[in-house]
Amino acid sequence: MKKTLLARLQRNGRFSIAGALLLLIGIPLYQYLLLIPQGYNNAQAAIAQNAFLPYLYWIANHVALFLGSRLLLFVAFLALVSLPFTLFRVIIAQELIGSEEADEQTQDVAEQDAGNHDKDKDDAEEQDAAPAEAWRGKGYAVLAAWMGLAGITLFLLGTLASAIYFTVVGSALNPHSSLPGSFLLITGILTIIANTAGDGLIGLSCFFFGIVIARRGTRLWPGIWIAFGYAALAVAALLIVSAIAVASAPTQAQGTLATLSVLLFALWVLWLGIMLASLKAEA
């Protein structure tokens, strides 16, 4: 592995660790230490009853705290922007290493069998150099990378837009105000952008990455990476189910399933970040 690629992977691994730790520790601590003592839980509970006014009043009275929580979430996912193509580069690098090892094995076999089997030797070299359906695995990896990038981007855009929208609407309220007529529609659209389209695409990305790694198994990957690939399938399932649940009720408060999916995704990202940051140059 080239030193420039190794350095880039290690750097992106550290970004992944930072983003994951924000999701796992930073944001929960912020909520428990700053938001909950100010009544944030009660404001959120009102959303479950389709009562957005208490939530918006809370935002109007705690603008800095609200924007701080959204900023932490935004920064956490911003740190993960490079993750999809980082994992894609790892997969391609591993595929190349596997191809080089296959070429070396083919050359050894060819030297031993040299003589009367020239045509068979050429066919064997061609097959080993390009494993069956190798293009399919690379195609899945490309799809996973672009889906992951699109999902993170949509989540960031939806989170930023909803933070601005809630702050503007909340600041314009007074004790005799009612919700704007388009509030539920706009809120639903922003939620679907961030938590259905965004989380759903991230889930599909995890699914295809998991398939690519698990498909080759021990023929190409160390055991810890195979376990990581299978874990990606579990993360994908939870993210996709959560995205569908949000789509069915976009204006409702996100429940335990959404929280659990984010935490499991963060653990998976932390795992990847540690593996990337721990990569060493070949001797």
Backbone bond lengths (Angstrom), bond angles and torsions (degrees), N, CA, C in turn:
res aa  C-N    CA-C-N  psi(-1)  N-CA   C-N-CA  omega(-1)  CA-C   N-CA-C  phi
1 M - - - 1.455 - - 1.529 109.42 -
2 K 1.350 117.06 129.11 1.447 120.56 -177.84 1.527 110.68 -64.72
3 K 1.359 114.37 147.82 1.454 118.75 -176.20 1.523 111.69 -63.50
4 T 1.356 117.77 -36.31 1.459 119.89 179.89 1.525 110.85 -64.91
5 L 1.332 117.25 -42.38 1.458 120.87 177.17 1.520 110.69 -65.73
6 L 1.339 116.74 -41.98 1.453 120.73 178.93 1.520 111.26 -60.34
7 A 1.331 116.60 -44.73 1.465 120.34 179.83 1.524 111.04 -63.32
8 R 1.336 116.49 -38.32 1.462 120.17 179.25 1.524 111.18 -67.08
9 L 1.325 116.21 -41.87 1.460 119.85 178.94 1.524 110.99 -64.51
10 Q 1.336 117.17 -41.59 1.458 120.52 178.97 1.530 111.19 -64.37
11 R 1.327 115.91 -41.78 1.478 119.75 178.49 1.526 111.01 -63.32
12 N 1.326 116.61 -46.45 1.460 119.99 178.86 1.525 111.33 -65.39
13 G 1.336 116.50 -31.48 1.458 120.06 174.71 1.514 111.37 -62.54
14 R 1.323 116.81 -40.24 1.466 120.01 178.20 1.529 111.25 -66.70
15 F 1.334 117.13 -37.52 1.469 120.34 175.02 1.531 110.40 -61.86
16 S 1.336 116.26 -41.33 1.466 120.40 179.38 1.525 110.80 -63.63
17 I 1.323 116.73 -40.67 1.464 120.46 178.03 1.530 110.15 -62.16
18 A 1.334 116.19 -43.53 1.461 120.18 -179.63 1.526 111.13 -62.65
19 G 1.343 116.66 -45.87 1.455 119.96 179.35 1.511 112.25 -63.29
20 A 1.326 116.60 -42.21 1.460 121.01 -179.67 1.527 111.33 -64.88
21 L 1.326 117.31 -41.58 1.464 120.56 -179.80 1.528 111.57 -66.79
22 L 1.325 116.61 -33.41 1.467 119.30 174.75 1.527 110.37 -62.99
23 L 1.323 116.92 -43.17 1.461 121.02 -179.59 1.527 111.82 -68.92
24 L 1.330 116.32 -38.97 1.455 120.65 -175.02 1.523 113.34 -82.70
25 I 1.333 116.96 -35.26 1.463 120.42 -172.16 1.526 111.93 -122.38
26 G 1.331 116.57 -49.66 1.461 120.58 -173.15 1.516 113.54 -59.92
27 I 1.329 117.21 -52.70 1.471 120.82 -176.97 1.526 112.00 -68.53
28 P 1.359 119.42 -45.42 1.475 117.99 176.19 1.530 113.08 -58.74
29 L 1.328 117.68 -40.97 1.462 120.09 177.94 1.527 111.17 -62.94
30 Y 1.319 115.97 -42.21 1.470 120.86 178.02 1.530 110.07 -58.52
31 Q 1.332 116.11 -43.11 1.458 119.83 -179.40 1.520 111.75 -66.11
32 Y 1.328 116.33 -47.14 1.466 119.28 -176.24 1.524 113.03 -71.23
33 L 1.319 117.11 -34.63 1.461 120.14 -176.01 1.524 113.42 -87.58
34 L 1.336 117.45 -31.02 1.456 120.11 -173.21 1.530 114.20 -117.81
35 L 1.335 117.57 -43.37 1.464 119.18 -174.18 1.525 113.05 -80.12
36 I 1.329 116.93 -51.04 1.466 120.30 -175.63 1.533 112.41 -60.74
37 P 1.333 120.31 -42.32 1.475 119.06 176.96 1.528 113.47 -60.29
38 Q 1.324 117.31 -20.39 1.463 121.17 179.47 1.533 112.81 -96.48
39 G 1.335 117.00 11.11 1.453 120.40 175.06 1.515 115.28 87.43
40 Y 1.310 117.21 19.30 1.470 120.38 -177.70 1.529 111.83 -63.28
41 N 1.333 117.21 -37.86 1.469 120.40 -179.72 1.525 111.91 -60.94
42 N 1.341 116.53 -41.46 1.460 120.01 179.28 1.525 111.28 -65.16
43 A 1.318 115.89 -38.95 1.466 119.54 178.40 1.521 110.96 -65.07
44 Q 1.329 116.33 -41.44 1.465 119.91 178.54 1.521 111.79 -67.34
45 A 1.324 116.84 -36.54 1.465 120.54 -179.52 1.520 111.24 -61.92
46 A 1.323 116.60 -29.99 1.462 119.82 179.91 1.528 111.54 -65.64
47 I 1.338 116.37 -29.63 1.460 119.91 -179.19 1.522 110.49 -63.31
48 A 1.321 117.02 -34.03 1.462 120.81 179.83 1.527 111.51 -60.72
49 Q 1.346 116.53 -23.05 1.459 121.68 178.14 1.528 111.05 -100.13
50 N 1.341 116.01 16.54 1.468 121.69 -177.66 1.531 112.00 60.02
51 A 1.323 116.48 29.13 1.460 121.95 177.44 1.527 108.31 -107.82
52 F 1.314 116.36 94.64 1.462 120.59 -175.53 1.522 113.11 -87.47
53 L 1.316 116.91 -17.76 1.467 118.47 -176.92 1.527 112.81 -60.45
54 P 1.345 120.12 -46.85 1.481 118.72 177.29 1.521 112.32 -57.75
55 Y 1.344 117.21 -37.91 1.466 121.28 179.12 1.523 110.70 -65.47
56 L 1.318 116.27 -43.62 1.469 120.31 -179.24 1.523 110.86 -69.49
57 Y 1.340 117.43 -37.15 1.468 119.61 175.67 1.525 110.37 -62.67
58 W 1.335 115.77 -40.75 1.466 118.99 178.48 1.528 110.10 -61.50
59 I 1.325 116.68 -43.61 1.465 120.21 179.20 1.521 110.49 -61.28
60 A 1.331 116.38 -43.24 1.468 120.25 -178.77 1.522 111.56 -61.06
61 N 1.332 116.33 -32.88 1.472 120.42 -179.14 1.517 113.65 -89.91
62 H 1.339 117.37 -9.93 1.474 121.53 -178.42 1.531 109.74 -138.85
63 V 1.323 116.04 50.79 1.464 120.38 -174.45 1.526 111.19 -58.94
64 A 1.316 117.28 -45.21 1.466 120.35 -176.74 1.524 111.10 -63.65
65 L 1.341 116.72 -42.35 1.460 119.71 179.66 1.533 110.94 -65.28
66 F 1.330 116.55 -43.05 1.458 120.40 -179.77 1.523 111.06 -63.14
67 L 1.332 116.76 -48.98 1.467 119.64 -179.87 1.525 111.11 -65.26
68 G 1.326 116.91 -32.31 1.463 119.90 176.99 1.520 111.76 -62.57
69 S 1.340 116.74 -41.45 1.465 119.90 179.55 1.520 111.11 -67.30
70 R 1.324 116.87 -40.83 1.466 119.89 178.43 1.534 111.03 -69.11
71 L 1.335 116.28 -33.64 1.461 119.50 178.11 1.522 110.79 -64.93
72 L 1.323 117.25 -41.64 1.462 120.31 177.94 1.526 111.15 -61.51
73 L 1.334 116.44 -43.21 1.466 120.46 178.32 1.520 110.87 -64.05
74 F 1.333 116.32 -41.30 1.458 121.06 179.23 1.527 110.92 -63.23
75 V 1.333 116.85 -46.09 1.468 121.30 -179.15 1.520 110.92 -64.46
76 A 1.349 116.44 -38.79 1.463 120.37 -179.62 1.523 110.89 -59.44
77 F 1.332 117.16 -46.66 1.464 119.61 -179.29 1.530 111.66 -77.87
78 L 1.329 117.48 -27.33 1.461 119.55 175.09 1.522 110.51 -63.05
79 A 1.337 116.91 -35.32 1.465 121.07 178.13 1.523 111.87 -66.48
80 L 1.351 116.99 -17.30 1.461 121.35 -177.04 1.527 112.96 -99.22
81 V 1.331 117.76 5.00 1.463 120.57 -177.02 1.527 111.63 -58.53
82 S 1.315 117.06 -37.03 1.469 120.45 -177.97 1.525 112.97 -80.65
83 L 1.335 117.59 -8.55 1.471 120.86 -172.57 1.534 113.39 -59.87
84 P 1.345 120.20 -48.94 1.475 118.58 -175.48 1.525 113.62 -58.61
85 F 1.321 117.68 -46.08 1.459 119.07 -177.80 1.527 111.56 -79.10
86 T 1.327 117.25 -21.26 1.466 119.22 171.79 1.523 110.09 -64.96
87 L 1.328 116.61 -47.43 1.461 120.28 178.38 1.525 110.78 -65.55
88 F 1.322 116.77 -34.54 1.466 120.48 175.90 1.529 110.76 -61.58
89 R 1.335 117.09 -43.34 1.471 120.69 179.26 1.529 111.04 -64.87
90 V 1.326 116.73 -37.45 1.472 119.71 177.40 1.523 109.77 -62.10
91 I 1.321 116.83 -43.99 1.466 120.92 -178.83 1.523 110.74 -64.16
92 I 1.322 117.16 -44.85 1.467 120.29 179.91 1.528 110.56 -64.89
93 A 1.341 117.19 -41.94 1.465 120.22 178.34 1.521 110.87 -61.54
94 Q 1.325 116.61 -40.95 1.462 120.39 179.71 1.524 110.75 -67.91
95 E 1.323 116.85 -37.40 1.463 120.71 176.60 1.531 110.58 -63.03
96 L 1.337 116.69 -40.51 1.464 120.33 179.47 1.520 110.87 -65.86
97 I 1.335 116.07 -41.25 1.465 119.32 177.37 1.523 110.01 -61.87
98 G 1.336 115.53 -42.56 1.457 119.37 178.17 1.512 112.41 -62.70
99 S 1.337 116.99 -38.06 1.460 120.88 178.95 1.524 111.39 -67.30
100 E 1.351 115.83 -39.25 1.467 119.13 178.88 1.524 110.37 -64.99
101 E 1.336 116.80 -41.42 1.463 119.18 178.31 1.521 110.91 -64.89
102 A 1.337 116.68 -37.93 1.465 120.17 177.72 1.521 110.78 -65.04
103 D 1.338 116.75 -38.65 1.464 120.39 178.01 1.522 111.12 -62.98
104 E 1.356 115.56 -42.32 1.467 119.04 -179.83 1.524 110.96 -64.04
105 Q 1.343 116.33 -41.64 1.461 119.89 178.61 1.524 110.68 -64.44
106 T 1.313 115.97 -39.81 1.466 120.21 179.45 1.520 110.88 -64.00
107 Q 1.340 115.90 -41.10 1.453 119.61 -179.76 1.522 110.97 -64.39
108 D 1.354 116.78 -40.47 1.468 119.74 178.17 1.522 111.20 -63.15
109 V 1.328 116.06 -44.62 1.466 119.66 179.36 1.523 110.97 -64.43
110 A 1.326 115.18 -39.17 1.461 119.37 -179.06 1.516 111.36 -64.72
111 E 1.334 116.86 -38.78 1.465 119.52 179.46 1.521 111.34 -66.49
112 Q 1.337 116.57 -36.22 1.455 120.01 179.81 1.525 111.74 -70.90
113 D 1.310 116.55 -35.67 1.467 120.86 -175.34 1.527 113.19 -98.74
114 A 1.341 116.01 10.79 1.477 119.09 -177.86 1.536 110.05 -60.39
115 G 1.276 115.39 141.48 1.463 119.88 179.45 1.495 111.77 144.00
116 N 1.321 115.67 -97.59 1.453 120.59 -171.38 1.528 114.27 -100.35
117 H 1.342 116.95 7.85 1.459 118.39 -174.62 1.527 110.53 -124.95
118 D 1.313 116.70 46.76 1.465 120.53 -176.52 1.528 111.54 -61.65
119 K 1.302 116.14 -45.25 1.460 118.83 -177.60 1.522 111.08 -66.73
120 D 1.350 116.23 -44.14 1.459 119.65 178.69 1.518 111.35 -61.99
121 K 1.342 114.15 -36.79 1.466 118.86 179.58 1.526 110.28 -63.55
122 D 1.322 117.66 -44.27 1.459 121.61 -179.82 1.519 110.81 -62.05
123 D 1.331 116.86 -41.63 1.459 120.41 179.27 1.528 110.84 -63.72
124 A 1.341 115.85 -41.88 1.464 119.75 -179.40 1.525 110.97 -64.87
125 E 1.344 116.06 -40.95 1.459 119.87 178.57 1.520 110.49 -61.37
126 E 1.305 116.11 -42.59 1.454 120.41 -177.60 1.522 110.76 -65.37
127 Q 1.323 117.28 -40.38 1.451 120.97 -178.57 1.522 111.02 -69.83
128 D 1.324 117.64 -42.88 1.467 120.29 -178.06 1.519 111.33 -70.46
129 A 1.320 116.74 -35.82 1.464 119.72 -178.76 1.518 110.94 -68.12
130 A 1.329 117.30 -29.68 1.454 121.08 178.94 1.520 107.97 -127.29
131 P 1.326 118.35 90.06 1.459 121.82 -177.41 1.522 111.71 -54.51
132 A 1.316 115.48 150.15 1.452 120.03 -177.56 1.517 110.97 -56.45
133 E 1.341 115.69 130.91 1.452 123.71 177.67 1.524 112.58 59.94
134 A 1.351 117.20 27.78 1.472 119.33 179.05 1.522 110.65 -62.08
135 W 1.342 116.56 -33.61 1.465 119.59 -179.40 1.524 111.10 -61.62
136 R 1.350 115.86 -30.75 1.454 118.94 -177.68 1.526 110.72 -67.51
137 G 1.311 117.64 -42.40 1.453 120.57 178.28 1.514 112.11 -62.72
138 K 1.346 116.25 -42.97 1.454 119.50 178.60 1.523 110.72 -65.68
139 G 1.339 116.57 -36.46 1.458 119.87 177.93 1.516 111.61 -62.81
140 Y 1.330 117.55 -42.33 1.450 121.64 176.12 1.528 110.81 -61.87
141 A 1.333 116.31 -40.33 1.465 119.83 -178.86 1.526 110.91 -64.96
142 V 1.331 117.33 -41.08 1.468 120.69 177.70 1.527 109.82 -63.42
143 L 1.329 115.72 -45.02 1.463 120.52 178.86 1.523 110.90 -60.45
144 A 1.323 116.23 -43.05 1.467 120.53 179.79 1.521 111.42 -63.16
145 A 1.327 117.10 -41.26 1.465 120.75 -178.55 1.527 111.22 -63.75
146 W 1.333 116.69 -47.07 1.465 119.76 -178.88 1.524 111.75 -68.90
147 M 1.328 117.23 -37.95 1.466 120.21 176.58 1.526 110.80 -63.10
148 G 1.337 116.41 -42.88 1.452 120.02 179.39 1.517 112.21 -62.40
149 L 1.339 116.33 -44.74 1.458 120.16 179.24 1.526 110.88 -64.04
150 A 1.342 116.72 -43.25 1.464 120.25 178.91 1.526 110.80 -64.08
151 G 1.330 117.13 -40.89 1.457 120.33 -179.68 1.523 112.42 -64.14
152 I 1.325 116.93 -45.46 1.466 120.41 178.96 1.526 110.50 -64.15
153 T 1.328 116.73 -40.68 1.467 120.88 179.26 1.521 111.27 -62.55
154 L 1.334 116.93 -45.57 1.467 120.34 178.93 1.518 111.41 -64.04
155 F 1.333 116.58 -39.24 1.459 119.51 178.06 1.529 110.58 -62.51
156 L 1.333 116.66 -43.51 1.461 120.67 178.99 1.524 111.43 -62.78
157 L 1.330 116.75 -45.03 1.465 120.40 -179.19 1.523 111.28 -64.80
158 G 1.336 115.94 -44.69 1.459 119.37 179.52 1.517 112.48 -64.22
159 T 1.326 116.87 -40.51 1.466 121.14 179.38 1.522 111.14 -65.21
160 L 1.326 116.56 -44.81 1.466 120.60 -179.83 1.526 110.83 -64.92
161 A 1.336 116.83 -45.66 1.462 120.68 -177.90 1.525 111.55 -64.59
162 S 1.339 116.88 -41.59 1.466 119.25 -179.34 1.527 111.39 -68.26
163 A 1.332 117.07 -36.84 1.469 119.79 177.88 1.523 110.48 -62.01
164 I 1.323 116.71 -44.26 1.469 120.92 179.50 1.527 110.46 -65.90
165 Y 1.329 115.32 -44.15 1.473 119.65 -176.52 1.523 111.01 -64.66
166 F 1.331 118.16 -47.22 1.465 120.88 179.70 1.525 111.14 -62.26
167 T 1.324 116.58 -39.32 1.464 119.75 -179.60 1.529 111.03 -65.54
168 V 1.330 117.28 -43.80 1.470 121.32 -179.71 1.518 110.73 -65.23
169 V 1.346 116.06 -47.51 1.470 119.08 -179.30 1.522 110.92 -64.93
170 G 1.320 117.26 -44.17 1.460 120.31 -179.41 1.517 112.33 -62.59
171 S 1.324 116.94 -39.88 1.463 120.81 -178.32 1.521 112.05 -68.41
172 A 1.334 117.29 -23.20 1.471 121.17 -178.35 1.526 112.56 -87.84
173 L 1.329 118.67 -6.37 1.457 121.65 -176.78 1.528 111.43 -79.07
174 N 1.313 114.73 153.69 1.458 122.35 169.83 1.531 107.45 -136.98
175 P 1.335 118.75 171.68 1.470 119.84 -175.17 1.525 115.27 -55.60
176 H 1.327 117.31 -20.53 1.463 120.21 -177.79 1.523 111.93 -106.06
177 S 1.332 116.94 9.97 1.465 120.44 -176.73 1.518 110.99 -80.97
178 S 1.313 114.07 157.27 1.462 121.63 170.76 1.519 107.55 -122.98
179 L 1.311 115.90 166.90 1.467 119.80 -179.45 1.523 110.80 -65.60
180 P 1.328 117.65 141.28 1.466 119.62 171.99 1.526 110.71 -57.33
181 G 1.312 117.14 147.37 1.454 120.90 -176.41 1.510 114.37 -59.65
182 S 1.314 116.33 -30.21 1.465 120.24 -177.99 1.527 113.01 -94.93
183 F 1.340 117.13 6.87 1.456 119.67 -172.64 1.526 112.42 -61.14
184 L 1.324 117.09 -50.23 1.464 119.85 -177.44 1.520 111.77 -63.68
185 L 1.336 116.50 -37.67 1.466 119.92 178.83 1.519 111.01 -63.80
186 I 1.341 116.78 -48.60 1.467 120.67 -178.34 1.528 110.30 -66.16
187 T 1.329 116.42 -41.86 1.470 120.04 178.27 1.518 111.08 -60.47
188 G 1.339 116.12 -43.66 1.464 120.14 178.77 1.517 112.33 -62.20
189 I 1.328 116.57 -42.23 1.469 120.45 179.79 1.524 111.01 -63.71
190 L 1.328 116.83 -45.06 1.465 120.59 -179.17 1.532 111.21 -65.38
191 T 1.328 115.96 -37.45 1.466 119.73 178.40 1.522 110.71 -66.66
192 I 1.332 116.62 -41.62 1.460 120.36 179.36 1.533 110.78 -65.02
193 I 1.333 116.55 -39.03 1.471 119.66 178.31 1.525 110.64 -60.12
194 A 1.341 115.76 -48.45 1.467 119.76 -174.64 1.523 112.55 -79.25
195 N 1.339 116.80 -48.23 1.459 119.88 -167.36 1.523 115.27 -102.49
196 T 1.324 117.13 -13.21 1.460 118.97 173.74 1.525 110.17 -103.69
197 A 1.345 116.12 -60.34 1.469 118.95 178.83 1.523 111.06 -65.87
198 G 1.344 116.71 -46.80 1.462 120.27 -177.94 1.517 112.84 -64.25
199 D 1.333 116.03 -57.67 1.468 119.63 -178.65 1.525 111.50 -65.56
200 G 1.331 116.56 -35.52 1.462 119.58 179.73 1.519 112.38 -63.66
201 L 1.333 116.64 -44.24 1.465 120.08 178.31 1.522 111.61 -67.45
202 I 1.322 116.88 -37.68 1.466 119.67 176.15 1.534 109.48 -62.57
203 G 1.338 116.21 -41.11 1.461 120.08 177.56 1.517 112.42 -62.33
204 L 1.332 117.32 -43.38 1.463 120.86 177.90 1.524 110.82 -64.53
205 S 1.330 115.95 -36.81 1.462 120.14 176.90 1.522 110.70 -61.24
206 C 1.335 116.46 -46.95 1.463 120.33 177.69 1.525 111.12 -59.94
207 F 1.335 116.45 -39.57 1.463 121.28 -179.54 1.528 111.06 -61.04
208 F 1.328 116.75 -49.42 1.468 119.74 -177.26 1.529 111.41 -69.64
209 F 1.340 117.66 -36.31 1.463 119.35 175.10 1.534 110.14 -62.70
210 G 1.324 115.82 -42.67 1.457 119.32 178.96 1.514 112.50 -62.43
211 I 1.341 116.28 -40.71 1.462 121.36 178.64 1.530 110.91 -62.38
212 V 1.341 116.42 -44.40 1.468 120.62 -178.14 1.526 110.98 -61.51
213 I 1.334 116.84 -43.44 1.463 120.58 -177.74 1.529 110.73 -72.68
214 A 1.340 116.70 -46.07 1.461 120.08 -177.29 1.530 111.66 -67.10
215 R 1.328 116.99 -30.01 1.470 120.74 -176.68 1.513 112.12 -62.59
216 R 1.332 116.69 -39.34 1.468 119.84 -178.75 1.522 112.43 -86.50
217 G 1.340 117.12 -25.46 1.456 120.82 173.33 1.518 114.06 56.85
218 T 1.336 114.54 -145.24 1.464 120.75 -175.64 1.517 113.05 -70.12
219 R 1.338 117.41 -11.03 1.465 119.31 176.03 1.517 111.37 -65.24
220 L 1.328 117.07 -22.78 1.462 120.48 -174.86 1.522 113.02 -131.77
221 W 1.344 117.93 -32.36 1.459 121.05 -169.05 1.523 112.05 -112.80
222 P 1.345 116.80 145.60 1.476 120.13 170.06 1.530 110.00 -65.37
223 G 1.319 116.02 161.61 1.457 120.88 -176.07 1.518 113.98 -57.31
224 I 1.337 117.38 -39.29 1.463 119.94 -176.95 1.528 111.38 -66.40
225 W 1.340 115.76 -32.12 1.461 119.25 177.93 1.518 111.25 -74.60
226 I 1.317 117.08 -33.22 1.465 119.88 176.81 1.533 109.52 -64.98
227 A 1.339 116.19 -44.61 1.468 119.94 176.46 1.524 110.27 -60.42
228 F 1.324 116.73 -39.71 1.465 121.40 177.45 1.527 110.75 -61.72
229 G 1.332 116.90 -40.25 1.458 120.92 178.78 1.513 112.19 -64.19
230 Y 1.329 117.39 -43.31 1.463 120.09 178.18 1.529 111.18 -68.37
231 A 1.333 116.88 -34.37 1.464 119.90 175.92 1.521 110.79 -62.91
232 A 1.343 116.35 -34.08 1.462 120.45 178.23 1.523 111.04 -59.94
233 L 1.331 117.50 -34.17 1.461 120.89 179.64 1.529 110.66 -67.31
234 A 1.339 116.82 -39.22 1.465 120.13 177.61 1.529 110.97 -67.04
235 V 1.336 116.10 -42.18 1.469 120.65 177.24 1.519 110.19 -61.08
236 A 1.332 116.26 -43.62 1.460 121.33 -179.71 1.523 111.10 -60.15
237 A 1.326 116.48 -45.46 1.462 120.46 -178.54 1.522 111.09 -59.29
238 L 1.327 116.84 -44.59 1.465 120.61 -177.49 1.530 111.01 -68.84
239 L 1.333 117.30 -41.39 1.465 120.53 179.41 1.525 111.29 -64.31
240 I 1.313 116.92 -41.92 1.468 120.71 -177.83 1.527 110.64 -68.48
241 V 1.334 117.46 -43.59 1.467 120.82 177.68 1.533 109.92 -62.11
242 S 1.339 116.64 -41.51 1.461 120.75 178.47 1.530 110.94 -63.40
243 A 1.329 116.56 -41.32 1.469 120.92 179.46 1.524 111.01 -62.66
244 I 1.324 116.55 -40.37 1.465 120.67 178.47 1.529 110.43 -66.43
245 A 1.340 116.73 -40.32 1.462 120.85 179.18 1.527 111.12 -62.72
246 V 1.328 116.55 -40.85 1.463 120.36 178.62 1.525 110.19 -65.89
247 A 1.330 117.33 -39.77 1.462 121.13 -179.90 1.519 111.55 -61.95
248 S 1.332 116.68 -32.57 1.461 120.00 -178.72 1.527 112.46 -75.16
249 A 1.340 117.49 -21.86 1.467 120.99 179.35 1.526 108.97 -149.41
250 P 1.343 117.83 71.16 1.474 120.72 -172.49 1.520 115.15 -67.35
251 T 1.337 118.04 -21.60 1.467 119.01 -178.51 1.517 112.73 -96.19
252 Q 1.334 117.39 4.25 1.454 120.93 177.82 1.529 110.01 -88.99
253 A 1.315 116.07 156.89 1.462 120.27 176.91 1.527 109.32 -65.79
254 Q 1.329 115.88 139.50 1.454 120.13 178.88 1.530 109.17 -70.82
255 G 1.333 115.28 136.05 1.445 119.93 -174.15 1.510 113.92 -98.96
256 T 1.329 113.90 -157.91 1.464 121.57 -176.38 1.516 111.57 -62.49
257 L 1.345 116.95 -37.62 1.457 120.42 -177.50 1.523 111.65 -60.76
258 A 1.334 116.90 -43.95 1.457 120.83 179.77 1.525 111.07 -64.30
259 T 1.330 116.10 -43.22 1.469 120.49 178.94 1.527 110.97 -63.18
260 L 1.334 115.57 -44.16 1.465 120.17 -179.47 1.525 111.32 -63.82
261 S 1.322 117.15 -39.54 1.468 120.50 -179.77 1.527 111.06 -64.31
262 V 1.324 116.81 -40.07 1.465 120.34 179.05 1.524 110.65 -67.40
263 L 1.324 116.85 -42.03 1.463 120.26 -179.72 1.526 111.32 -65.89
264 L 1.336 116.75 -41.03 1.462 119.70 178.74 1.527 110.42 -66.56
265 F 1.320 116.64 -40.01 1.463 120.84 176.10 1.527 110.50 -61.59
266 A 1.326 116.37 -41.84 1.469 120.33 179.50 1.523 111.18 -63.23
267 L 1.328 117.47 -40.70 1.471 120.80 177.29 1.523 110.91 -63.05
268 W 1.325 116.29 -40.87 1.467 121.17 178.02 1.535 111.15 -63.67
269 V 1.325 116.05 -42.31 1.468 121.08 178.00 1.529 110.35 -65.25
270 L 1.342 116.48 -41.17 1.464 120.18 178.30 1.522 110.23 -61.04
271 W 1.305 117.25 -42.47 1.469 122.93 176.46 1.521 110.36 -57.22
272 L 1.322 116.43 -48.94 1.466 120.32 178.97 1.523 110.99 -62.35
273 G 1.333 116.54 -44.33 1.458 119.96 -178.72 1.512 112.77 -60.03
274 I 1.336 116.50 -41.20 1.470 120.59 179.27 1.525 110.25 -65.53
275 M 1.344 117.33 -41.75 1.467 119.89 179.20 1.522 111.02 -64.75
276 L 1.325 117.24 -40.07 1.464 120.15 179.98 1.530 111.34 -68.48
277 A 1.324 115.95 -45.54 1.461 119.96 -178.74 1.524 111.68 -65.08
278 S 1.332 116.66 -22.30 1.473 121.22 -178.21 1.534 113.11 -92.92
279 L 1.332 117.47 -0.07 1.468 119.89 -179.33 1.521 110.21 -61.82
280 K 1.322 115.97 141.09 1.453 122.17 179.62 1.536 109.00 -121.40
281 A 1.327 114.74 150.45 1.462 119.98 176.47 1.529 110.25 -69.18
282 E 1.316 115.30 145.14 1.469 119.62 179.01 1.524 109.79 -67.62
283 A 1.309 116.02 142.09 1.462 120.29 -179.81 1.522 110.25 -68.63
